[in-house]
Amino acid sequence: MALLIGFTSRRRRRTVIGAVALAAAAALLPSSAAARPAAPDSADRHCAHLSHLRVPGAAHQQADCLSELTTAGTVASGHTDPADWAGLTPKDLTVPDGVPGIQIDGYFPDSSTTNTNHGWNHDSQFVIRLPDRWNGGLVVAGTPGNREQYANDRAIADWVLARGYAYAATDKGNTGLDFHRDGRRPGDAVAEWNTRVTQLTRAARAVVAQRYHRPPVRTLATGMSNGGYLVRWQLENHPELYDGGIDWEGTLWRSEGPNLFTFLPPTLRHYPAYEAGGPGAERAREELHRAGFPAGSEFLWPFHHQVYWDLTQRIYREEFDPAFDGATKAGTPYCASGEIPGCDADYDYANRPAEVHKAVERIALTGRIGKPLITLHGTLDVLLPISKGSDVYAQMIKDAGRGGLHRYYRIEDGTHTDSLVDAFPDRLRPLLPCHRSAFTALEKWLTTGHRPPASHTVARPEAADPAALLTGCSLDG
């Protein structure tokens, strides 16, 4: 969960570290209608009713009439923050434009202050975008990693807004690498993520009804990494709020494992020997394979060791098991196994006290989804390895008797962060086009009853042009 761990820093005070991570998409009307939003009538002209819009439960809101709701305009107008979405998409991703409408920024009551957007220094910030040409749907996006409310603007918001959807996202109630300081007891910060997405979904549905004089025909959840976890949790716990969802490499939390704490510590223990080479390197490689990182993914290991593995383990372990390292906050970076007490390379989740497992259980997934869900995960994900994550979650859904509501596509050569495709264009493929294909497949599933292809591994096309992989992804067998 570094997961798309997208650890970000604000433009003025930090550098985005990652992407772990990862809710929402809505389909209404036939998919062809969704792609061609109807023009507003005279009663719904540009930015109509702006002064009358109220976000239920918000402590503060600011509504603006914009000529452009996508990042083609919001970067210049200051209605997004590029630092939020840095590192999540390929550099050559096309940005749509021509989407005028209303943007509402604001925040719900909260006592934490890590989000500095707009100079508010207030968490539980949200953004709601209401295009003039509305197709009747609402997309609620779960924010990846520990990023803020604009993190999905390039990967998700631009595209769904151009298709006519209203869009909403939240920072989940706490942000940044110190998110674990929020709350009173272990697990509180992550539990708040779920609460805040539920809160935003209810509020956004009400605002949509105010703006367009009718509720959304469909509400969809989508998100990557931690955002994908949020989609799963919402469809398990609040299916009444949604019509379906798309889970983009969501984080798996299970009290009995697998979870981050069952595969990251052995990774931290053995990677240094692999990196050093010598007689112990081959055994270390085998241990990393056993931890979940597949053969053939070795070229990605150095980057993830440097950026994700150590940091992810420490800050999430601090959230659920702060007693492990005593008074030290979030452990000792890059400590070697056996070097010091409380080194995260030696963390043994299975033998930690029962209260640690109970803290994870509070936010754990069950597989009991209540609405249609499409899951996507790259086979070369070396932050959230597919064999320890989505493979397991797909089986959990089947075991819960909900397999008919699920489609699962393993994307060959996909990795956790699409920006890495720019560095390895001949070895990786982006998941973003597959997310869009899954989105349109979900639309058809919900509007026409046409079920998507059966779950399977989506092979990388032979001799595929890297540029072509950015624009298309067929989910057919």
N, C-alpha and C positions, 0 to 999 in steps of 0.2 A: 504494500500500500504505500509504500513509497509509491506504490502503485501509482503509476503515473504519479508517482510521488510528486509530482510536480511540486517541488518545493519552490516557492517563488518569493521574490523580494519585490517590494514596490519599486516603481521606476526610480524614486528618489532615494531609496535606502537599501536596495538589495539586488542581487542578481538571481535570475531564475535558475534553479538547479535542476529541475527535472520535469518529469512527467509521470507520475505514477497514478497511473493512473491514471475516474473517471467518473441527467437522465431525461430523455424525453423526446417524444415525437408523436405527432398525432396525425391521424388520417381521418378524413371525413369526406363525404361525397366520394364518388368513384375516384380512383387515383388520377384519372385524366383531368377531372375537375380540380383536384388538388394542385395539379401542375399549372393550371390556368385560372388563377384567382379571378373572381368576378369583380367588376368595377363597382365602387361604392355608389349608392344612389345619392340624391341631393341631400338627404338627411344625414348621410354619413360622409360628408366631404372631408377633405384633408384636415386632420387633427380636430374633428368635431368632438364636442363635449370634454375637451381636455381639462377645463377648469372644474368639471364635476366629478372627475375620477377620484376615487378614494380606495386605497389599499386597506382592506380590513385588518385591524391589528397592528398596523405600522405605527411606530413612534415618530417617524419622520418620512416625508416623501417629497420628491421634486419631479414634476412632469414637464417634459419639453417636447415641442413640436419640431421634428427633424425632417429635412429633405432626404436623408439617407440613414436607414437603420442598420445597414451592414457596415463591416469594417472599412469599406470603400469610402465611407463618410465619417464614421464615428471616431476613427483615429484622429483625424484633423479637428473634429468638433469637441474632442475630449470626453466622449461618451463611451469610451472603452479604455482599457489599459493594455498595450501590447505586452507588457511584462507578465501579465496574467497568462497569456497563451503562447509565450515564447517557448520554442522547443517541442511543440506538440504536433506540428504539421510539416509536410515537405515544403521547401522554400518556393517551389514553382506552383503551388496551389492557386488556382484561379479564384479571384474574389468577385462574386456577383454584385450587381448594383441595381439601382432603380427601385428602391423599396422605401418610399416615404411613410411616415407615421409618427406615432407617439412613443417616447421612451420614458418610463418612470423608474427613477432610482430612489432608494430609501433604505430604511432599516427597521427591524422589529426590536422591541425592548430586549436588552441584553446587558450584562454587566461586564463583559470582556471587551477589550479595546485594541486588538491586534490589527484590524483592518483600517488602514489610513486613507483609503480612497476618499476623494472629495474633501479631505481634511477633516472628516468626521470622527476618526479615531473611535470607531464603534463597530462591533461585530454584528452578525446577522444582517449584513447588507444584502440587498437583492436588486435585480434589474428585471423589468418587465417591458417587452417591446410589442407594440400593437400596430401592425401594418395597415395602411389605408385599404389595401386590397386584401381582404381576409378570406381564407378558404373555409372557415368554420372550425379549424382545429387549434389546439394548444399543445406546445411541446415544453415539457419541464425537464431541464438538464441538471444532472448531478455533477458537481464540480470535482475534477480529478485531484489527486494528491492533497496537498494542503493549500491549494490556490484559492483565489477569490472569485467573485461572481462573474467576471468576464472571461474566465479560462476557456470556455467552450465557444467563444465568439467566432473564431476562424474555423474550427473543426465541425461545429454543428449549427450555430445560430445563423451564420450567413446563408447557408444552403436552405434551411427550413424557412427562414424569413422570405427568401426569394420565391419559395413555393407557396407563400401565402399564409403560413402559420403564425399565430401569436407565439411568443417565446418568453420563458421565465427561467431565471437561475438565481442561486443564492450561494453565499460563501460558506454555508453550513454551520455558522455560529462560532467558528474559531479558525485561525489561519496560521500559516508559517511553521517554522521548525519547532517552535515552542508551543504548539497547539495543546500538548499534553498538560500544560499548566492550567488549563481551563477545567472547571468542575471541582467537586469536592471529594470524589472517590474514584478509584481506578475504573476506567471505561466511560466515565461521564462525557468526555469530549467527543468520542466517536458516537456515543448514544445521541448526543445533541445533533449530529449530522442528520440522522434519520428524522428527528423531530422537526428540524428546520425545513427539510424538503417537504414534509407533510404540510407544515404551516404555509409554506409558499404556494404549494399546489392549490390548497383551498382558497387562498387569497387571490391567486392569479385567475382562477376560474370565475371568481366574483367580479374582478375587474374586467375580464373579457365580456361578461354579461352586461356590465355597465356601458362599455364602449360600443358594443355591437347590438345591444338590446335583445340578446338571446345567449344562453350558455353555449360553451363549445360543444360541437357535435361529438368530437372525440378528444381525449386527453391522453397523450403518450409520454412515457418517461424514457430517457436515454442518457447515457454517460459512459465515460471510459475510466478504467482502473477503479479508484475509489468511487468514482461516479457510477461505474457499472455495479459495484456493490450496493449503492443506494437504490438503483433500479430494482435489483433483486429483492432487497428488503421491503421496498414499497409494495411490490406486487405480491409479496408474501403476507404483509401486515395491513396494507390499506388498498386492496384491489378495487374497492368501491370507488376510488378516486380516479382510476385509470382504465383505459381500454386495452392497453398493451404496452410493451416496452422493448427496447433494444439494449442489451448488455454487451458493452464493448470491453472485453478482457477484465471483467469485474474481479475484485479481490474476494477471496474466499475466507470467511471467518467461521471456524468450527472449534468448539471448546476441546474436542477430542483430537483435533488435527485432521488433515493437514491445515496449517496456517503459516503465517510468516515465521513464527517462532520454531517451527519444526524443520524448515529448510534453510533459513538464513544462517543460523549459528554454525552448522557444519560447513557451510560455504565459506564463512569467515575463517574457520579453523584450517581448512585445507587449501584455500586458494594461494596463500603465500608460498607454499611448497611447490605448487604447480608453476607459479610465476618465476620462482628461482631456478627451475630446471634441475638437472641432476638426478640422482638415483631415486628420489622420492616423488618426482614429478608425475610419473605415470600412475602411481597409486592415488595421488592427489586428484588427478583428472577423473579417475574412476569414482572417487568420493563425490566430486561435483556432479557427475552423471547420476549417481545414486540420490543426490539431493534433489534432482529434478531437471537439471539443465542438460538438454540432449546433446548427443554427439553431433558435431557439425556447428554448434553454437559457440565454439571456443573463441572465434574471432571477436565476439561481443563481450567476452568476460573482462578484459582489462578496463574498458569504459565503465562497466557496471560496478566493478570493484572500486574504482576511483570515485564514482558519483553516487551510486545507489545503495549497494548492499549494506555497508557498514552504517551509514546514516539511517537507513530505513529500520534496520534492526534496533538501533539504539533508541530512536525517538518513539517507536511504537511499543517497544518493551517498557519504556518509561511510563507510557500511558496505562498499560495494564499491570505492570509489576514494578512499581517504583522502589520497592524495598530491596530488590536484587542487588543494587549497587549502593545501598545506604544513602548517605547524604549527597552523593554525586548525582548531578542531574544529567540524565541521558547518557550515562556511561563514559568510557574513555575511548576516543576515536582510534581506530586501527590498532588496538592492543592485541598482542599475540596470545594465543592459547597458553594458559599457565603462567602468564607474565605477572598478573596482578589479581587480587580478589575482585570479583564483580566484573570480570571481562566478558563482554557479550559474545565473544568467540566460544566461551565455555558455557553459555546459557543452555540449560537442560529443561525445556518446558515441561516435559512429562513428569518430572520430579519436583516441580515447583508446588507451593502450597495450594490447597483447594480453593482459596479465595482468588487466586490468579485465574484459575480455570472458570470460576464463577463470573469474574469480570468479563472474560471473553464470551461466556455463554449469554450475557445480557444483550450482546449485539450480534449473536451468531445467526447464521442462516439455517433454514430447515429444508428447503426445496419445495415447500408447499405454496407454490405460486397460484394466484387466483385469476390471472389473465394471461393472454398469449405473450410469450417472451421469445425473442430471438437472441442467441448468444453468439458472439464472434471472439475468436482468440487465435493469436499467431503461434505457430508451432515453434518459432525461435524466440519466444518471450523468455528472457533471462532475468527478469525482475520478478514476475509472477509466473513461474513455469507452468505450462499448460497441464502437465500430468498431475500437478499438485493443486490445481485450481479448477478450471472449467471442466476438465474431464470428470473430476469428482463431483462438481455441482450438477452436471448433466445426469449423473447416476443418482444423485440425491433426489432430483425431480422425478425420475422414473420410480424410485423406491417409494416416494410419497404418493404415487398414483396419479401424477400430474403430467406424465409424458406427452399426452395429446396436446398440451398447451405450449410445448417447447420445440424449438428447432435450434440445433447447435452446429455451427460451421467452424471447423478448424482450418485456419487460413495458412496454407503452406508458405513458409519463408516470411511470415509476418512476425514483427517483434513488438516490444511494448511501446516504443516511442517512434512515431512515423518520421520524425526528423532524422533518425539514423539512416533512413533510406538514402538520404543525400550523400552520406559518407560511404555507403555500400550499395550502390544502385544495381549491381549485378548479382547481389547475394540476398537482398531483402526486397520485400514488396510492401507497400503501404496498406494499412487496414481501412483507411478513410473511404476509398471507393467501395469497399465491401460493406461498410456501415451504411452508405447511401443505398446500395442494392438491397440490403436487409430492410431498410426503412420503407422502400417502395414495396417490398414483398409483404411487409406487415400491413401496409395500407390495403393491398389487395386482399389479404387474409381477413381483415376486419370489414371491408366494404362489400366484397363479393363472395366471401367464403372460400376463395381459391387458396388452398393451403400451399405454403412454400415447399420447395424440394425437401426430401427427407434429410435428416442430419447426416453430414459426411465431411470428409476433408476436401477442401477446395484446392485443387492442384494449381501450382504456378504454371501459367502457359509456357509451352516450349519456346525457347529463343524469344521471350517476350521483350519488346522494347520498353525500357524503364519508363519512358514518357507515357506509353500507352497504359501501363499499370496504374498510373496516377488518375486516369480518366475512366477506367472501367473495371468491373469485377463481376463475373457471372457466378451466381450461387447454384447453377444447375450442376448436376452430378458429373 
